[in-house]
Amino acid sequence: MHLKKALILGGGPAGLTAASELSKSSNIQPIIIEKSNEWGGLSRTINYKGNRIDIGGHRFFSKSDRVMDWWKAQMIPSSDATFIEDTDDVLMICHRLSRIYFKKRFFDYPITVSKKTIFNLGYGNSILIGFSYLKSVLFPIKKERNLEDFFINRFGQRLYRTFFKSYTEKVWGVSCQDINADWGVQRIKELSISKTIAHFFKKNRQNLGSDISQKDVETSLIEYFYYPKYGPGQMWELVAQQLDERNVLLQRNTEIVKMNVNGNKIKSVIIRKDNREALITADYFISTIPVTHLIKSLGNQVPDHIKNIAASLKFRDFITIGVLLDKSSLQSLKDNWIYIQEPYVKVGRIQIFNNWSPYMVKDPENTLWVGLEYFCNEGDELWNMSEDALKKLACEELLALAFINSPSNVLDSVVIKVPKAYPAYFGSYNQFSEIRAYLDQFENLFMIGRNGMHRYNNQDHSMLAAFEAVSKIIKQDKDKRSIWEVNTESVYNES
């Protein structure tokens, strides 16, 4: 009897979830090919001298019960300090705190309607923001052409220009007018001033408690989330370990060279590892790699106009600078991360890893471990800076923000560069449907994950797409529309 195989390109949350589901729910043999030496993709945890870095910050929360149950099946949820201390494979229950740092003051994120917010903004400015929002409610932009229109319709012109415009353009490196409104639909969805006001009064009227499901709360407003004791990579390393125990073939440090096609099916893939090439045949192919790479691997058979669209797809790249500080710095801050709105620095966001999990830090009693996040393009001035120059920049910007008092507060630092961290909603994005139509014609090829779908998916979106793809494979259903419908729903999942 022929044992069917599924070749999975990429060992991040989407690829590992697909392999896990196939190995548990079918007789199809999954094989995972991962280019790097680590499992978890963008959800990996990097260990630097015992201090761990979560790239980008990953809250384990979803409105999908299936995703939440899946995570809980891998690791045990607990808020008991003794149990957490004695157990490694545990999901801690964490309180969420994110704030905006603007004009040397802290604002709640998302923006709340509170006395502190009004005081920080100024009473006159707050009144003008209110009138601006009312105008957007009474006279909305009927056809949202871009992300700027999306923001104005939900927050008003004045609040958009105060908080959303400059930060979003720092993240993406282009004007909000050049970004497709799909980004807002997939990232912010139903959040608006009206929802924020309703949540504020509900929160003050009743005790929301620590119910982790938070079904009646907009995801951007959630109060609690799960977090693995040693960071998000711990979850995915555990899944990879379980797959290895089930005799699933896992290959790291392996890249895709070429995909071979016969008619409307992918037949095989040429891989390269240690400068040696090999041919792998399979019945199904699940791709989480960047669409640009996938199109290149298909070679000359791809029509020129599809090649051109793929070549013009854009990404935003990412640098995290881990900085170890003495406890005299930032000691009173309880934030998971801080959005830096200040125009005089390049840093976009700062994570305080102690506040995600004290087990992320080698010596949490005496040191603070923070991550300064910079958004850039591979090959630009920031990306090409030397590690020493980037470390110096991080120190200078912490001083400029008044987060440290002296360079002597910095005990150590490390630079991590992450290419293709964010699929962009500009460039040739408006033509992406043509790439999708072309690739969907290969009946045994399934695209899932953030880069696989060129969509700003989070962990749970990637997992839900993997669930759908596996279901299609098992049922031999060639209609892939339900996979592409993940993260187009009105309820935003993981934040």
Buried (B, 14 or more C-beta within 10 A) or exposed (E): EEEBBBBBBBBBBBBBBBBBBBBEEBEBBBBBBBBBEBBBBBBBBBBBEEBBBBBBBBBBBBBBEEBBEBBBEBBEBBBEEEEBEEEEEBBBBBEBBBBBBBEEBBBBBBBBBEEEBBEBBEEEBBEBBBEBBEBBEEEEEEEBEBBBBBBBBBBBBBBBBBBBBBBBBBBBBBBBEBBBBBBBBBBBBBBBBEBBEBBBEEBEEEEBEEEBEBEEBBBBBBBBBBBBBBBBBBBBBBBBEBBEEEEBBBBBEBBBBBBBBEEEBBBBBBBBBEEEEEEBEBBBBBBBBBBBBBBBBBEEEBEEEBBEBBEEBBBBBBBBBBBBBBBEBBEEBEBBBBBBBBEEBBBBBBBBBBBBBBBBBBBBEEBBBBBBBBBBBBEEEBBEBEEEEBBBBBBEBBBEBEBBEEEEBBBBBBBBBBEBBBBBBBBBBEBBEBBBEBBBEBBBBBBBBBBBBBBBBBBBBBBBBBBBBBBBBBEEEEEBEBBBEBBEBEEBBBB
